[in-house]
Amino acid sequence: MRLARLLLILLIADGPLAASSALSQAAKTPPPENTSLPSFTTPITTAATAEAFESFIDKNRGKLVHLNVQMGPRFSRIGSKIQAKDDLFVATEPCDASQAAIDCAGSHYLLSGEDDYVLEFYKGNNRLNGYFVINENREMHQGVYYNLKSVPAAQVLLRK
């Protein structure tokens, strides 16, 4: 019912294309309802929220989590693939586009698995949405690296 209401609002506000796009995104990774599954949905627009995201990932190592996060461009970068994994860098301090990620404080999140997640630049922000199992180990290179393996939403929803 809530999804139908959202689609109606989008259809009126932005037309049929926006409603269609919202439906495909919502259907791909709906938020967990009535479950103890950890979820992080706070937009990352300040150093405090970037640190809260890293803390959330760190404390949930070895667990299945839901992420639906929009990140401002001063706090995130979508990098090239590293070992066939998508690289998302989240800065814990503002980092200008002219600075290399290596010169910024923050962590890398390497995303693997099927295409069961969304990682994209959308309306001026980077966006990550999906279900992930966070590897228990974190790697230290030129910064901290966390490995997140995506899990199909249908698999997560069926286990309820």
C-alpha positions as CSV (number, residue, x, y, z in Angstrom):
1,M,0.0,0.0,0.0
2,R,2.8,2.4,0.9
3,L,4.6,1.6,-2.4
4,A,1.4,2.3,-4.4
5,R,1.0,5.7,-2.6
6,L,4.6,6.6,-3.4
7,L,4.2,5.7,-7.0
8,L,1.0,7.8,-7.3
9,I,2.9,10.8,-5.8
10,L,5.8,10.3,-8.2
11,L,3.5,9.9,-11.2
12,I,1.7,13.2,-10.4
13,A,5.0,15.0,-9.5
14,D,7.4,13.8,-12.2
15,G,5.4,11.8,-14.7
16,P,5.3,8.1,-15.7
17,L,9.1,7.7,-16.3
18,A,9.9,8.7,-12.6
19,A,7.3,6.3,-11.3
20,S,8.6,3.5,-13.4
21,S,12.1,4.1,-12.2
22,A,11.0,4.3,-8.6
23,L,9.2,1.0,-9.0
24,S,12.2,-0.8,-10.4
25,Q,14.5,0.6,-7.6
26,A,12.0,-0.2,-4.8
27,A,11.4,-3.7,-6.1
28,K,15.1,-4.4,-6.3
29,T,15.9,-3.9,-2.6
30,P,13.0,-3.0,-0.4
31,P,13.8,-2.0,3.2
32,P,13.4,-4.7,5.8
33,E,10.2,-4.6,7.7
34,N,9.5,-6.1,11.1
35,T,12.9,-7.7,11.3
36,S,16.0,-7.4,13.4
37,L,18.1,-7.0,10.3
38,P,20.5,-4.1,10.8
39,S,19.9,-1.2,8.4
40,F,21.7,2.1,7.6
41,T,19.7,4.7,5.8
42,T,21.1,8.0,7.0
43,P,22.3,10.3,4.2
44,I,26.1,10.9,4.4
45,T,26.5,14.7,4.2
46,T,28.7,15.4,7.3
47,A,31.8,14.0,8.9
48,A,29.6,12.7,11.8
49,T,27.3,10.7,9.5
50,A,30.3,9.3,7.5
51,E,31.9,8.1,10.8
52,A,28.5,6.6,11.9
53,F,28.4,4.7,8.6
54,E,32.0,3.3,9.1
55,S,31.1,2.4,12.7
56,F,27.9,0.6,11.5
57,I,29.9,-1.4,9.0
58,D,32.6,-2.2,11.5
59,K,30.2,-3.3,14.3
60,N,28.2,-5.5,11.9
61,R,31.2,-7.5,10.4
62,G,30.1,-11.1,9.7
63,K,26.4,-10.1,9.5
64,L,23.8,-9.5,6.9
65,V,22.8,-5.8,6.6
66,H,20.6,-3.6,4.5
67,L,22.1,-0.3,3.1
68,N,20.2,2.4,1.5
69,V,22.5,5.4,1.6
70,Q,22.9,8.6,-0.4
71,M,26.3,10.3,-0.1
72,G,27.2,13.8,-0.9
73,P,30.1,14.2,-3.4
74,R,32.4,15.7,-0.7
75,F,32.1,12.5,1.3
76,S,32.1,9.8,-1.4
77,R,33.7,8.6,-4.6
78,I,32.8,5.7,-6.8
79,G,36.2,4.4,-8.0
80,S,37.2,1.9,-10.6
81,K,37.1,-1.8,-10.0
82,I,39.6,-3.4,-7.6
83,Q,40.0,-7.2,-8.1
84,A,36.7,-7.2,-10.1
85,K,34.9,-5.5,-7.2
86,D,33.2,-2.1,-7.3
87,D,35.1,0.4,-5.1
88,L,33.2,2.9,-3.0
89,F,35.3,5.3,-1.0
90,V,33.6,7.2,1.9
91,A,35.5,10.1,3.4
92,T,35.2,10.8,7.1
93,E,36.2,14.4,6.4
94,P,35.2,16.6,3.5
95,C,37.3,15.7,0.5
96,D,37.3,18.0,-2.6
97,A,36.9,16.5,-6.1
98,S,40.4,17.8,-6.9
99,Q,42.0,15.7,-4.2
100,A,43.0,12.1,-4.8
101,A,41.1,9.6,-2.5
102,I,44.5,8.5,-1.1
103,D,44.9,12.1,0.3
104,C,41.6,11.9,2.1
105,A,40.7,10.3,5.4
106,G,38.1,7.5,5.1
107,S,37.5,3.9,4.1
108,H,37.0,1.8,1.0
109,Y,34.1,-0.5,0.6
110,L,34.6,-3.3,-2.0
111,L,31.3,-4.6,-3.3
112,S,31.1,-8.0,-4.9
113,G,28.4,-10.6,-5.8
114,E,25.8,-10.6,-8.5
115,D,24.3,-7.3,-9.6
116,D,22.0,-7.4,-6.6
117,Y,22.7,-3.9,-5.5
118,V,22.6,-0.3,-6.8
119,L,25.8,1.8,-6.8
120,E,25.3,4.9,-8.9
121,F,25.6,8.6,-9.2
122,Y,22.0,9.9,-8.9
123,K,20.8,13.5,-8.8
124,G,24.1,15.0,-7.6
125,N,24.9,12.3,-5.0
126,N,26.3,8.8,-4.9
127,R,23.8,6.1,-3.9
128,L,24.3,2.6,-2.5
129,N,21.3,0.3,-2.0
130,G,21.1,-3.4,-1.3
131,Y,21.6,-6.3,1.1
132,F,25.1,-7.2,2.0
133,V,27.1,-9.7,4.1
134,I,30.0,-7.8,5.6
135,N,33.2,-9.8,5.7
136,E,34.6,-10.3,9.2
137,N,38.1,-9.3,8.2
138,R,39.0,-5.8,7.2
139,E,42.1,-5.1,5.2
140,M,44.7,-2.4,5.8
141,H,46.4,-1.0,2.7
142,Q,46.6,2.7,2.1
143,G,43.5,3.0,4.3
144,V,40.9,0.6,5.6
145,Y,39.1,-1.8,3.2
146,Y,35.8,-3.6,4.0
147,N,34.5,-6.3,1.7
148,L,30.7,-6.4,1.3
149,K,29.1,-9.3,-0.7
150,S,25.7,-8.6,-2.1
151,V,22.8,-10.9,-1.4
152,P,19.6,-11.1,-3.6
153,A,16.7,-9.3,-2.1
154,A,14.4,-12.2,-2.8
155,Q,16.7,-14.5,-0.8
156,V,16.6,-12.1,2.2
157,L,12.8,-11.6,2.0
158,L,12.1,-15.3,1.8
159,R,14.0,-16.1,5.0
160,K,11.4,-14.1,7.1
